[in-house]
């Protein structure tokens, strides 16, 4: 076969594997959160459909597929219809630069991979605004505005925290950052513990995870920017939310916990283990702490996380010099 055809087929295989992993990961994470929340609240959780309720989401998916696709009469049809797609696209694009082994990158090892991740992950805001504005609903618009305020507030300390990692590693390549931790024999979570905590708080706020889930505050906004969506359009938004949660945890594992580094097991398996460990911490926090108010959400970022992240950046720079 010609070289261009081999390259094309290899791209198709990679994209197929990523999409398959996203689907399986979504099913497992929804089941895992239901089980963990049930344990924390002394409930049983799903236990009827399949072993230990493992097939419950299959039944939920069939229900969503069978639901009527209802479009609001006064909605902007194109913007409203494209919003779920725009929200889901960044969740897939992040995988382009994720290193899953010492010499294995799903897409390409970009020399500015860290900037690529920061740019792509923040693109979700566009889809949220499209859903809020296109629905022509005050509940959806309020949810989108809350999401915009949170994303803009927490994006700055988040970028400053990953900039600290770039300074420690001396590169913007994600593969290079993981390799730097392997070569030096320690993970950046130890010298960069402040940056790690800031990053973790910021991604939970940007993902709308509890206690920062004001975007979907059901007592005030019904479902926030998702209020006017039903069936599989709503399902795609939920899939994007859980996929972004996994990718945020995977990025944290690569930047602070050595990524694929570990004994005995394959590198990709170590990355998955570390990512799921962080995902479980996010779920633990969600089902433990009460929801904050919108003013507390913004005050935490502008008045605390931003000054601390700037101070941490200066301290690391002085240490490196």
Buried (B, 14 or more C-beta within 10 A) or exposed (E): EEEEEEEEEEEEEBBEEBEEBBEEBBBBBBBBBBBBBBEEEEEEBBBEBBEEBBBBBEBBBEEBEEBEEEBBEEBBEEBBBBBBEBBBBBBBBBBBBBBBBEEEBBBEBBEBBBBBBBEBBBBBBBBBBBBBBBBBBEBBBBBBBBBBBBBBBBBBBBBBBBBBBBBBBEBBBBBBBBBBBBEEEEBBBEBBEBBBBBBBBBBBBBBBBBBBBBBBBEEEBBBBBBBBBBBBBBBBBBBBBBBBBBBBBBBBBBBBBBBBBBEEEEBBBBBBEBBBEBBBBBBEBBBEEEBBEBEEBBBBBBEEBBEBBEEBBEEBEEEEE
